């Protein structure tokens, strides 16, 4: 049965949500989500690259020779990563500094290359846009949720505003690397429990 455009757009929000269902793209998930702002920024950057690369791969799918398709996909992805990096330097420089090396690492993010190979190279431009947008939005929401939990519990603040009273003792463990693994593990557990019902 052929999938509809709506199904392609919404599958990335639950059925194929990258960090929790496909277990892909974990490097930025763990590395940048100390705050919700960082999570949203990284998610939007990845979504931009994902949608743009899907459009170009779908457009050129009948032209790119099979023997060099992966190399071509990486060049396409790297081009859009440079574009997003320059845009972030120009318009969101403080966020660019916070995300650091993780922006160029979008080039080797399994989500982006995986969608180009598994989906965009076999489908039309419109469906590839829907796929990239759905997967990207799901990825952004995942990073934002993880960043919000870590920021609130690890600092007691949300976007710089204190959430708890002055007697709150932050769990600084949550904004460190081990806290990212623990939080991700608990969220994976919760997703599996909800998904199994």
BELCORBEL-V900366 format. One record per run of one state. SS is the DSSP state (hx for helix, st for strand, lp for the rest). FROM is the first residue (numbers start at 1). TO is the last residue. If there is no record, write none. Layout:
SS/FROM/TO + SS/FROM/TO
//
This chain:
lp/1/4 + hx/5/13 + lp/14/17 + hx/18/22 + lp/23/25 + hx/26/31 + lp/32/35 + hx/36/60 + lp/61/65 + hx/66/91 + lp/92/92 + hx/93/102 + lp/103/103 + hx/104/108 + lp/109/109 + hx/110/118 + lp/119/119 + hx/120/122 + lp/123/124 + hx/125/155 + lp/156/156 + st/157/158 + lp/159/160 + st/161/162 + lp/163/171 + hx/172/175 + lp/176/176 + hx/177/196 + lp/197/197
//
